Amino acid sequence: MDITIATWIHQIIPVTGTWVFIFKRISFFGSTACIYLLIMISVTYLIMRARFHKAHILILGGILTLTISSILKRLAARPRPELFQHLEQVNGHAFPSGHALTSFVV
């Protein structure tokens, strides 16, 4: 199904400078760097508000997500699809999506 969806998207949206710019910006908000920056900002805010329990939960969620994602990627070992040229250099396996898993847990 993912091949069908990817093909459909590539047929209706041209891979041009504007669309590449937009999709790179959207992807950034789910990136590890952005998510963990938001976690650090949120933890700082929670500590300043003396909500230590919530800060601990957020820290633990971030650490567990990183660990679980790494383990699941190694177990599943699903390669990234090579249907189209990647816009960014990508490493590692495709499943589970680190973007989706981290965003969901946090």
C-alpha atoms as an extended CHARMM CRD file, in Angstrom:
* protein
*
       106  EXT
         1         1  MET       CA              0.0000000000        0.0000000000        0.0000000000  PROA      1               0.0000000000
         2         2  ASP       CA              2.8570000000        2.4150000000        0.7610000000  PROA      2               0.0000000000
         3         3  ILE       CA              4.1680000000        1.9910000000       -2.7940000000  PROA      3               0.0000000000
         4         4  THR       CA              0.7430000000        2.8870000000       -4.1890000000  PROA      4               0.0000000000
         5         5  ILE       CA              0.4840000000        5.9800000000       -2.0110000000  PROA      5               0.0000000000
         6         6  ALA       CA              4.0400000000        7.1210000000       -2.7900000000  PROA      6               0.0000000000
         7         7  THR       CA              3.4630000000        6.6970000000       -6.5220000000  PROA      7               0.0000000000
         8         8  TRP       CA              0.1780000000        8.6100000000       -6.3360000000  PROA      8               0.0000000000
         9         9  ILE       CA              1.8110000000       11.4980000000       -4.4420000000  PROA      9               0.0000000000
        10        10  HSD       CA              4.6510000000       11.6970000000       -6.9830000000  PROA      10              0.0000000000
        11        11  GLN       CA              2.1160000000       11.8140000000       -9.8100000000  PROA      11              0.0000000000
        12        12  ILE       CA              0.1100000000       14.7300000000       -8.4110000000  PROA      12              0.0000000000
        13        13  ILE       CA              2.8660000000       16.7890000000       -6.7460000000  PROA      13              0.0000000000
        14        14  PRO       CA              5.8590000000       17.7780000000       -8.8670000000  PROA      14              0.0000000000
        15        15  VAL       CA              9.2870000000       17.5100000000       -7.2350000000  PROA      15              0.0000000000
        16        16  THR       CA             10.2560000000       21.1430000000       -7.7270000000  PROA      16              0.0000000000
        17        17  GLY       CA             12.0680000000       23.6990000000       -5.5990000000  PROA      17              0.0000000000
        18        18  THR       CA              8.9390000000       25.0130000000       -3.8830000000  PROA      18              0.0000000000
        19        19  TRP       CA              7.5360000000       21.5960000000       -2.9800000000  PROA      19              0.0000000000
        20        20  VAL       CA             10.9380000000       20.3270000000       -1.8850000000  PROA      20              0.0000000000
        21        21  PHE       CA             11.2820000000       23.3690000000        0.3960000000  PROA      21              0.0000000000
        22        22  ILE       CA              7.8070000000       22.7860000000        1.8770000000  PROA      22              0.0000000000
        23        23  PHE       CA              8.2820000000       19.0620000000        2.4840000000  PROA      23              0.0000000000
        24        24  LYS       CA             11.7200000000       19.5500000000        4.0180000000  PROA      24              0.0000000000
        25        25  ARG       CA             10.2410000000       22.0850000000        6.4710000000  PROA      25              0.0000000000
        26        26  ILE       CA              7.3620000000       19.7520000000        7.3480000000  PROA      26              0.0000000000
        27        27  SER       CA              9.7750000000       16.8800000000        7.8520000000  PROA      27              0.0000000000
        28        28  PHE       CA             11.9930000000       19.0070000000       10.1110000000  PROA      28              0.0000000000
        29        29  PHE       CA              9.2040000000       19.3580000000       12.6780000000  PROA      29              0.0000000000
        30        30  GLY       CA              9.2020000000       15.5970000000       13.1300000000  PROA      30              0.0000000000
        31        31  SER       CA             12.9800000000       15.2730000000       13.1620000000  PROA      31              0.0000000000
        32        32  THR       CA             14.8510000000       13.9650000000       16.1710000000  PROA      32              0.0000000000
        33        33  ALA       CA             16.5940000000       17.3050000000       16.6510000000  PROA      33              0.0000000000
        34        34  CYS       CA             13.3620000000       19.2940000000       16.6750000000  PROA      34              0.0000000000
        35        35  ILE       CA             11.4510000000       16.8510000000       18.8830000000  PROA      35              0.0000000000
        36        36  TYR       CA             14.2200000000       16.6700000000       21.4840000000  PROA      36              0.0000000000
        37        37  LEU       CA             14.6160000000       20.4510000000       21.4260000000  PROA      37              0.0000000000
        38        38  LEU       CA             10.9000000000       20.7430000000       22.2100000000  PROA      38              0.0000000000
        39        39  ILE       CA             11.3110000000       18.1500000000       24.9690000000  PROA      39              0.0000000000
        40        40  MET       CA             14.1610000000       20.1570000000       26.5300000000  PROA      40              0.0000000000
        41        41  ILE       CA             12.1550000000       23.3830000000       26.3590000000  PROA      41              0.0000000000
        42        42  SER       CA              9.1060000000       21.6520000000       27.8410000000  PROA      42              0.0000000000
        43        43  VAL       CA             11.1250000000       20.0010000000       30.6220000000  PROA      43              0.0000000000
        44        44  THR       CA             12.7040000000       23.3530000000       31.4950000000  PROA      44              0.0000000000
        45        45  TYR       CA              9.2540000000       24.9540000000       31.6540000000  PROA      45              0.0000000000
        46        46  LEU       CA              7.8780000000       22.1220000000       33.8050000000  PROA      46              0.0000000000
        47        47  ILE       CA             10.8160000000       22.3260000000       36.2190000000  PROA      47              0.0000000000
        48        48  MET       CA             10.4010000000       26.0940000000       36.5160000000  PROA      48              0.0000000000
        49        49  ARG       CA              6.7320000000       25.5000000000       37.3700000000  PROA      49              0.0000000000
        50        50  ALA       CA              7.7330000000       22.8240000000       39.9380000000  PROA      50              0.0000000000
        51        51  ARG       CA              5.9880000000       20.0770000000       37.9850000000  PROA      51              0.0000000000
        52        52  PHE       CA              8.7920000000       17.5860000000       38.4940000000  PROA      52              0.0000000000
        53        53  HSD       CA              6.6870000000       14.4680000000       38.0110000000  PROA      53              0.0000000000
        54        54  LYS       CA              5.5620000000       15.6080000000       34.5510000000  PROA      54              0.0000000000
        55        55  ALA       CA              9.1290000000       16.5800000000       33.6540000000  PROA      55              0.0000000000
        56        56  HSD       CA             10.3370000000       13.1070000000       34.6320000000  PROA      56              0.0000000000
        57        57  ILE       CA              7.6190000000       11.4650000000       32.5460000000  PROA      57              0.0000000000
        58        58  LEU       CA              8.5890000000       13.5680000000       29.5290000000  PROA      58              0.0000000000
        59        59  ILE       CA             12.2850000000       12.7400000000       29.9250000000  PROA      59              0.0000000000
        60        60  LEU       CA             11.5470000000        9.0490000000       30.4070000000  PROA      60              0.0000000000
        61        61  GLY       CA              9.2440000000        9.0430000000       27.3640000000  PROA      61              0.0000000000
        62        62  GLY       CA             11.9640000000       10.5640000000       25.1950000000  PROA      62              0.0000000000
        63        63  ILE       CA             14.6010000000        8.0850000000       26.3520000000  PROA      63              0.0000000000
        64        64  LEU       CA             12.3020000000        5.0710000000       26.0100000000  PROA      64              0.0000000000
        65        65  THR       CA             11.1690000000        6.1520000000       22.5540000000  PROA      65              0.0000000000
        66        66  LEU       CA             14.7420000000        6.4420000000       21.3220000000  PROA      66              0.0000000000
        67        67  THR       CA             15.6170000000        3.0420000000       22.7760000000  PROA      67              0.0000000000
        68        68  ILE       CA             12.4830000000        1.2300000000       21.5850000000  PROA      68              0.0000000000
        69        69  SER       CA             12.7230000000        2.7360000000       18.1060000000  PROA      69              0.0000000000
        70        70  SER       CA             16.3280000000        1.5730000000       17.7440000000  PROA      70              0.0000000000
        71        71  ILE       CA             15.4830000000       -1.9430000000       18.9000000000  PROA      71              0.0000000000
        72        72  LEU       CA             12.4010000000       -2.2290000000       16.6650000000  PROA      72              0.0000000000
        73        73  LYS       CA             14.3130000000       -0.9510000000       13.6260000000  PROA      73              0.0000000000
        74        74  ARG       CA             16.9690000000       -3.6190000000       14.1430000000  PROA      74              0.0000000000
        75        75  LEU       CA             14.3800000000       -6.3610000000       14.6440000000  PROA      75              0.0000000000
        76        76  ALA       CA             12.2160000000       -5.4050000000       11.6470000000  PROA      76              0.0000000000
        77        77  ALA       CA             15.1860000000       -4.4830000000        9.4140000000  PROA      77              0.0000000000
        78        78  ARG       CA             12.8260000000       -3.1200000000        6.7610000000  PROA      78              0.0000000000
        79        79  PRO       CA             14.8230000000       -1.2940000000        4.0800000000  PROA      79              0.0000000000
        80        80  ARG       CA             13.7750000000        2.1220000000        2.9070000000  PROA      80              0.0000000000
        81        81  PRO       CA             11.8870000000        2.0740000000       -0.3930000000  PROA      81              0.0000000000
        82        82  GLU       CA             13.9850000000        2.9220000000       -3.4360000000  PROA      82              0.0000000000
        83        83  LEU       CA             11.0860000000        4.0230000000       -5.6410000000  PROA      83              0.0000000000
        84        84  PHE       CA             12.2880000000        7.5830000000       -6.0990000000  PROA      84              0.0000000000
        85        85  GLN       CA             15.4170000000        9.6050000000       -5.5070000000  PROA      85              0.0000000000
        86        86  HSD       CA             15.6180000000       10.6750000000       -1.8560000000  PROA      86              0.0000000000
        87        87  LEU       CA             15.6600000000       14.4110000000       -1.2210000000  PROA      87              0.0000000000
        88        88  GLU       CA             17.8600000000       13.9290000000        1.8370000000  PROA      88              0.0000000000
        89        89  GLN       CA             20.5410000000       11.4250000000        2.7130000000  PROA      89              0.0000000000
        90        90  VAL       CA             18.8590000000        8.8070000000        4.8900000000  PROA      90              0.0000000000
        91        91  ASN       CA             20.4020000000        6.0560000000        6.9570000000  PROA      91              0.0000000000
        92        92  GLY       CA             18.9700000000        3.1410000000        8.8420000000  PROA      92              0.0000000000
        93        93  HSD       CA             15.8470000000        1.1340000000        8.3590000000  PROA      93              0.0000000000
        94        94  ALA       CA             12.3940000000        2.3720000000        7.4220000000  PROA      94              0.0000000000
        95        95  PHE       CA             10.2610000000        0.8050000000       10.1440000000  PROA      95              0.0000000000
        96        96  PRO       CA              9.1580000000        1.9930000000       12.5960000000  PROA      96              0.0000000000
        97        97  SER       CA              9.1280000000        5.6300000000       11.6240000000  PROA      97              0.0000000000
        98        98  GLY       CA             11.1740000000        7.5490000000       14.1440000000  PROA      98              0.0000000000
        99        99  HSD       CA              9.1770000000       10.6890000000       13.2910000000  PROA      99              0.0000000000
       100       100  ALA       CA              5.8320000000        9.0230000000       13.9560000000  PROA      100             0.0000000000
       101       101  LEU       CA              6.8710000000        7.0450000000       17.0200000000  PROA      101             0.0000000000
       102       102  THR       CA              8.5160000000        9.9690000000       18.7970000000  PROA      102             0.0000000000
       103       103  SER       CA              5.6910000000       12.3710000000       17.9610000000  PROA      103             0.0000000000
       104       104  PHE       CA              3.1220000000        9.8580000000       19.2330000000  PROA      104             0.0000000000
       105       105  VAL       CA              4.8510000000        9.0780000000       22.5160000000  PROA      105             0.0000000000
       106       106  VAL       CA              5.8780000000       12.6130000000       23.3690000000  PROA      106             0.0000000000
